[in-house]
Amino acid sequence: MKKITFLISLLLLFFGAIKAQQITNGSFENWTTTGTFTELNGWLSINNSTGSYPTYGTLRTTDAYDGTYALELKSGRFDLTASGWPIVDTAAMAILGPVPTTNNPPNGVPFAFRPSKLTFYYKYQPGATPIGVIDTARVFVDFKKSGNTIGQGQFKIYGNAVGNYTYHEININWNTADVPDTMRMDLTSGLTSINFNSNSNPCHNQFGNTLIIDKMLFDYSSGISENERINNISFYPNPATESVTIDAGAIKINTIKIFNVLGDELKEMKVENAKCTIDVRSFAKGIYLVQIIDKSDKSITKKLIVE
């Protein structure tokens, strides 16, 4: 994974940008009808466990912001006990990822990028019954590496109706400088109180709580502040023959790593200040990647040429 990550970084440095990974069927245009169910391609639903489908459930709607279709999640009663999941409640869901095993959640899809935001357009209609219940719809994304969460973002929707398509963006909060290997996305129309007991217990969420969502995209723009971080780092001489000096100014460097074009890590240095010199005389002539990680675990990668 490390090699793949830094090969991608090298291409970014050479060509300015590449087409970074996006969300499977994030435009919600592609659906497949099998029997009585119309399912969103690449996503999981609980339609086959929703008693009043297609009055409720994970639905295709022509009320689209862009293209022909959008995703409509309309809360209805579902019962997963027959599938080995002790969950009965009221909601509609769309989960990105392969079919989960019994009593284990979907683990997501392979993913090797670090988006800064998740953007989409949405409408929202609160449910009407039971009276007095305030339900909550949610858009949630989770990035993992080796099974551990390294980045997340979420948006909760409740209260008043949103009758017109409204743009929203979720900032992805990264806990480490690592690149993920897996991404899971969970869209749900109701999560106020999921019942993990048995079908003899009552449902707690509202019937008809509705989230319509369209044109869902990852945003990879780093923003002005990140560009300033890169521009403030001096990196000289480059090309280099004997040594290269890194001067990060006000940025407090923690670690510097050097990789070859195959993604192999050749050198790692712990740095106690904002300026250091790296001896490159042992390196063969060629192109290398230098990853600079600061004290807050944010990182940038720069290209180094050794002559």
C-alpha positions as CSV (number, residue, x, y, z in Angstrom):
1,M,0.0,0.0,0.0
2,K,2.9,2.4,0.8
3,K,4.3,1.8,-2.6
4,I,1.0,2.5,-4.3
5,T,0.6,5.6,-2.3
6,F,3.9,7.1,-3.3
7,L,3.7,6.1,-6.9
8,I,0.4,8.1,-6.9
9,S,2.1,11.0,-5.3
10,L,4.9,10.9,-7.9
11,L,2.3,11.1,-10.7
12,L,0.7,14.0,-9.0
13,L,4.0,15.8,-8.8
14,F,4.8,15.2,-12.5
15,F,1.4,15.9,-14.1
16,G,-0.2,18.2,-11.5
17,A,-3.3,16.1,-11.0
18,I,-4.7,12.7,-11.7
19,K,-8.3,11.5,-11.5
20,A,-8.5,10.6,-7.9
21,Q,-10.9,7.9,-6.7
22,Q,-14.5,8.8,-6.5
23,I,-17.6,7.2,-5.0
24,T,-19.1,4.2,-6.7
25,N,-22.3,5.3,-8.4
26,G,-22.3,8.5,-6.4
27,S,-24.5,10.1,-9.0
28,F,-27.2,7.5,-8.2
29,E,-27.9,6.9,-11.9
30,N,-27.4,3.2,-12.1
31,W,-30.0,0.8,-10.7
32,T,-30.9,-2.9,-11.3
33,T,-34.4,-4.3,-11.0
34,T,-34.6,-7.9,-9.9
35,G,-38.1,-9.3,-9.2
36,T,-39.9,-6.7,-7.0
37,F,-36.8,-4.8,-5.9
38,T,-35.0,-2.0,-7.6
39,E,-31.5,-1.7,-6.1
40,L,-28.8,0.9,-6.3
41,N,-25.8,-0.6,-8.0
42,G,-22.7,-1.0,-5.8
43,W,-24.6,-0.3,-2.6
44,L,-26.4,-2.4,0.1
45,S,-29.9,-1.7,1.2
46,I,-32.4,-3.3,3.6
47,N,-35.2,-3.3,1.1
48,N,-35.8,-7.1,1.3
49,S,-36.3,-6.7,5.1
50,T,-38.6,-3.6,4.8
51,G,-42.2,-4.6,5.3
52,S,-43.9,-1.9,3.2
53,Y,-41.4,-1.6,0.3
54,P,-41.6,0.3,-2.1
55,T,-43.8,2.7,0.0
56,Y,-40.7,2.9,2.2
57,G,-37.1,1.9,1.7
58,T,-34.0,2.7,-0.4
59,L,-35.7,4.1,-3.5
60,R,-35.0,5.5,-6.9
61,T,-36.5,8.9,-7.5
62,T,-36.7,11.1,-10.6
63,D,-36.6,14.2,-8.4
64,A,-33.0,14.6,-9.3
65,Y,-30.6,17.6,-8.9
66,D,-28.4,16.3,-11.7
67,G,-29.0,13.6,-14.3
68,T,-32.1,11.4,-14.3
69,Y,-32.2,9.9,-10.9
70,A,-31.5,10.6,-7.2
71,L,-31.4,8.4,-4.1
72,E,-34.4,8.6,-1.8
73,L,-34.2,7.1,1.7
74,K,-37.7,6.9,3.3
75,S,-38.0,5.3,6.7
76,G,-40.1,2.2,7.1
77,R,-40.1,-0.7,9.5
78,F,-37.4,-3.3,8.8
79,D,-36.7,-6.6,10.5
80,L,-33.2,-8.2,10.2
81,T,-33.7,-11.0,12.6
82,A,-34.3,-13.5,9.9
83,S,-30.9,-12.7,8.4
84,G,-29.2,-13.3,11.8
85,W,-29.0,-9.6,12.8
86,P,-30.9,-8.8,16.0
87,I,-32.1,-5.5,14.7
88,V,-35.7,-4.3,14.3
89,D,-36.5,-0.6,13.8
90,T,-37.6,2.0,11.3
91,A,-35.2,3.5,8.8
92,A,-33.9,3.2,5.2
93,M,-30.2,2.7,4.4
94,A,-27.7,2.7,1.6
95,I,-24.3,1.3,2.6
96,L,-21.3,1.3,0.3
97,G,-19.5,-2.0,0.5
98,P,-19.7,-5.7,0.0
99,V,-22.3,-7.9,1.7
100,P,-21.4,-8.2,5.4
101,T,-21.1,-11.4,7.3
102,T,-23.6,-12.3,10.1
103,N,-23.3,-9.8,13.1
104,N,-20.5,-7.9,11.4
105,P,-20.9,-4.5,9.7
106,P,-20.0,-3.9,6.1
107,N,-16.3,-3.3,5.9
108,G,-16.3,-0.9,3.0
109,V,-14.5,-0.8,-0.4
110,P,-10.8,-0.5,-1.3
111,F,-9.7,3.1,-1.2
112,A,-6.2,4.8,-1.4
113,F,-6.8,8.5,-1.4
114,R,-7.2,11.3,1.2
115,P,-10.1,13.6,0.1
116,S,-10.5,16.8,2.0
117,K,-14.3,17.0,1.7
118,L,-17.4,15.1,0.8
119,T,-19.9,17.2,-1.2
120,F,-23.5,16.6,-2.2
121,Y,-27.0,18.1,-2.7
122,Y,-29.9,17.0,-0.5
123,K,-33.6,17.5,0.5
124,Y,-35.1,16.5,3.8
125,Q,-38.6,15.8,5.0
126,P,-39.2,14.9,8.7
127,G,-41.5,12.0,9.4
128,A,-45.0,12.5,10.8
129,T,-45.5,9.5,13.0
130,P,-45.2,8.7,15.8
131,I,-46.0,12.2,17.1
132,G,-43.4,13.7,19.4
133,V,-40.4,11.8,18.0
134,I,-37.6,13.9,16.5
135,D,-35.7,11.6,14.1
136,T,-32.3,12.2,12.6
137,A,-31.0,11.3,9.1
138,R,-27.2,11.0,8.6
139,V,-24.5,11.0,6.0
140,F,-21.4,9.2,7.3
141,V,-18.0,8.3,5.8
142,D,-15.2,6.4,7.5
143,F,-11.7,5.7,6.3
144,K,-9.6,2.9,7.7
145,K,-6.1,1.6,7.4
146,S,-5.4,-2.0,8.5
147,G,-8.8,-2.0,10.3
148,N,-8.2,1.2,12.2
149,T,-10.1,4.4,11.6
150,I,-7.8,7.2,10.4
151,G,-10.4,9.7,9.1
152,Q,-14.1,10.4,9.4
153,G,-16.8,12.9,8.5
154,Q,-20.6,13.1,9.1
155,F,-23.6,15.3,8.7
156,K,-26.8,14.9,10.7
157,I,-30.1,16.2,9.4
158,Y,-33.2,16.8,11.6
159,G,-35.9,19.3,12.4
160,N,-37.4,21.5,9.7
161,A,-38.0,20.3,6.1
162,V,-35.5,21.3,3.4
163,G,-37.8,21.5,0.4
164,N,-35.2,22.6,-2.3
165,Y,-32.0,21.0,-3.2
166,T,-29.3,22.4,-0.9
167,Y,-25.6,22.0,-1.3
168,H,-23.6,20.7,1.7
169,E,-20.0,19.7,2.3
170,I,-18.5,17.5,5.0
171,N,-14.9,18.2,6.1
172,I,-13.0,14.9,6.5
173,N,-11.1,14.9,9.8
174,W,-7.9,13.0,9.5
175,N,-6.3,11.6,12.6
176,T,-3.0,10.5,11.0
177,A,-0.9,11.3,8.0
178,D,-1.5,7.8,6.6
179,V,-3.3,6.9,3.4
180,P,-6.4,4.7,3.9
181,D,-6.8,1.2,2.4
182,T,-10.6,1.1,2.9
183,M,-13.6,3.5,2.8
184,R,-17.1,2.9,4.1
185,M,-20.1,5.2,3.5
186,D,-23.4,4.9,5.4
187,L,-26.4,6.9,4.4
188,T,-29.5,6.5,6.6
189,S,-32.9,8.2,7.0
190,G,-33.3,7.5,10.7
191,L,-30.9,6.6,13.5
192,T,-32.5,8.1,16.7
193,S,-32.7,4.8,18.5
194,I,-31.8,1.6,16.7
195,N,-33.2,-1.4,18.5
196,F,-30.7,-4.2,18.9
197,N,-33.0,-6.6,20.8
198,S,-35.8,-8.5,19.1
199,N,-38.8,-7.9,16.9
200,S,-41.1,-7.9,19.9
201,N,-39.9,-4.5,20.9
202,P,-41.4,-1.3,19.3
203,C,-39.7,0.8,16.7
204,H,-38.4,4.1,17.9
205,N,-37.7,6.1,14.7
206,Q,-40.3,7.9,12.6
207,F,-42.1,6.5,9.6
208,G,-41.6,8.5,6.5
209,N,-38.5,10.4,7.6
210,T,-37.0,11.1,4.2
211,L,-33.6,12.1,2.9
212,I,-33.1,12.6,-0.9
213,I,-29.5,13.0,-2.0
214,D,-27.7,13.5,-5.3
215,K,-24.4,14.3,-7.0
216,M,-22.2,13.0,-4.2
217,L,-18.5,13.7,-4.8
218,F,-15.2,13.7,-3.0
219,D,-13.3,17.0,-3.1
220,Y,-9.5,16.8,-3.2
221,S,-8.7,20.5,-3.2
222,S,-6.3,21.3,-0.4
223,G,-7.2,25.0,0.0
224,I,-5.1,28.1,0.4
225,S,-3.8,27.2,3.8
226,E,-2.3,23.9,2.5
227,N,-0.8,25.7,-0.5
228,E,0.8,28.1,1.8
229,R,2.3,25.3,3.8
230,I,3.9,23.9,0.6
231,N,5.1,27.3,-0.7
232,N,6.7,28.1,2.7
233,I,9.0,25.1,2.6
234,S,12.4,25.8,1.0
235,F,13.9,22.8,-0.7
236,Y,17.4,23.3,-2.1
237,P,19.5,22.7,-4.2
238,N,17.2,20.6,-6.4
239,P,18.6,18.9,-8.4
240,A,21.2,17.9,-5.8
241,T,24.5,16.1,-6.0
242,E,25.7,15.9,-2.3
243,S,23.0,17.2,0.0
244,V,19.7,18.9,0.1
245,T,18.5,21.4,2.7
246,I,14.9,21.6,3.9
247,D,13.8,24.8,5.6
248,A,10.2,24.7,6.7
249,G,10.1,28.2,8.2
250,A,7.4,28.4,10.9
251,I,6.4,24.8,10.4
252,K,7.7,22.4,13.0
253,I,9.0,19.2,11.2
254,N,8.7,15.9,13.0
255,T,9.8,13.3,10.5
256,I,11.3,13.2,7.0
257,K,11.1,10.1,4.8
258,I,12.6,9.5,1.4
259,F,11.2,7.0,-1.1
260,N,12.3,5.8,-4.5
261,V,9.9,5.7,-7.5
262,L,8.8,2.2,-6.6
263,G,7.6,3.4,-3.2
264,D,10.4,1.8,-1.2
265,E,11.4,3.7,1.9
266,L,15.1,4.5,1.7
267,K,15.6,6.8,4.7
268,E,13.8,8.2,7.7
269,M,14.9,11.1,9.9
270,K,13.6,12.5,13.1
271,V,13.9,16.3,13.1
272,E,13.9,18.5,16.1
273,N,13.7,21.9,14.3
274,A,12.4,23.5,11.1
275,K,15.6,23.2,9.2
276,C,17.8,20.2,8.3
277,T,20.2,18.9,5.7
278,I,20.0,15.5,4.1
279,D,23.1,13.7,2.7
280,V,22.2,12.2,-0.7
281,R,25.7,11.0,-1.8
282,S,24.7,7.4,-1.3
283,F,21.7,7.7,-3.6
284,A,21.9,6.7,-7.2
285,K,21.1,9.3,-9.8
286,G,17.4,9.6,-10.3
287,I,14.1,10.8,-9.0
288,Y,12.9,10.5,-5.3
289,L,10.0,11.5,-3.2
290,V,10.6,13.3,0.1
291,Q,7.7,13.2,2.6
292,I,7.8,15.9,5.2
293,I,5.6,15.3,8.3
294,D,4.9,18.0,10.8
295,K,4.2,17.9,14.5
296,S,0.5,17.6,13.9
297,D,1.0,14.6,11.6
298,K,0.1,16.5,8.5
299,S,2.3,15.8,5.5
300,I,3.4,17.0,2.1
301,T,5.5,15.3,-0.5
302,K,8.0,17.0,-2.8
303,K,10.0,15.7,-5.7
304,L,13.8,15.5,-5.4
305,I,16.2,14.9,-8.3
306,V,19.7,13.5,-7.5
307,E,22.3,14.1,-10.2
